[in-house]
Amino acid sequence: RDPPRMATPVALEIFGVASTAVLKVFLIAAVGCWARRAGVLSASTAKAMAKVNGTVFLPCLLFVALGRSVTIEHLRNVWLLPIAAVANISMGACMGSALVIVLRIPDGFRGPAVAASAFGNSLALPVVLISAIVGAGKVGHLEFTPADEGAALLYLGAYMTTLTVLMWSVGPTMMKAESDAVGAG
């Protein structure tokens, strides 16, 4: 009879899978930085590649993943996520507003600091993390199917769409109001 093995907590397994995904992103970014510094990749080419990634490849990834497995049931479950995005942004803005006062952030940086607290990560990193975690198949007692990846990306898309709309509508207003106050003072 084998001695009982200590089970790894699911959160630690998810952390391991996510760390591996982030390491891959870091390595790709490091190669890009090296290519840029070595002159292999020009600034205009890097900018064009980023634009193609954001406007072609990332939407294609989402479209393919969603097209494989989105159901009416998934769509019915999405309605709460935009509300969660608004709540998350509001709490971040409140915490940021409190922190700029407590930390005595200079006036010119208060708006950007509050905006940075309100609007979290962009879409690319959460897509990589979700794809890595769900793509692992099994993490602890959690088992994922290929359909789960599409559902996870649908839910992330619903959340991030709201976050992005607010980031580009409310975010500049938050930052502009601060610069107006500095210019008036």
Residue pairs with C-beta under 8 A, 6 or more apart in sequence:
7 140
8 140
9 140
10 139
10 140
10 141
10 142
13 139
13 140
14 133
14 139
14 140
17 132
17 133
17 136
17 139
18 129
18 132
18 133
20 132
21 128
21 129
21 131
21 132
21 133
22 125
22 128
22 129
24 128
25 125
25 128
32 41
32 46
34 40
35 41
36 43
36 46
41 49
53 124
54 124
58 123
58 124
58 127
61 127
62 127
62 153
62 157
65 131
65 149
65 150
65 153
66 150
66 153
66 154
66 157
67 150
68 146
68 147
68 150
69 146
69 147
69 148
69 149
69 150
69 151
70 150
70 151
70 154
74 150
74 151
74 154
74 155
75 154
77 155
78 154
78 155
78 158
81 155
81 158
81 159
81 162
82 158
82 159
82 161
82 162
84 159
85 159
85 160
85 162
85 163
85 166
86 162
86 166
88 120
88 163
89 118
89 119
89 163
89 166
89 170
90 118
92 117
92 118
92 119
92 120
93 114
93 115
93 117
93 118
93 174
95 117
96 113
96 114
96 115
96 116
96 117
96 118
97 114
99 105
99 113
99 117
100 109
100 110
100 113
100 114
105 113
107 178
107 181
107 182
107 185
108 178
108 179
108 182
110 178
111 174
111 175
111 176
111 177
111 178
111 179
112 175
112 178
114 174
114 178
115 171
115 174
115 175
118 170
118 171
118 174
119 163
119 166
119 167
119 171
120 163
123 156
123 160
123 164
126 156
126 160
127 153
127 156
130 149
130 152
130 153
130 156
131 149
131 153
133 139
133 144
134 144
134 148
134 149
134 152
135 144
135 149
136 144
137 143
137 144
138 144
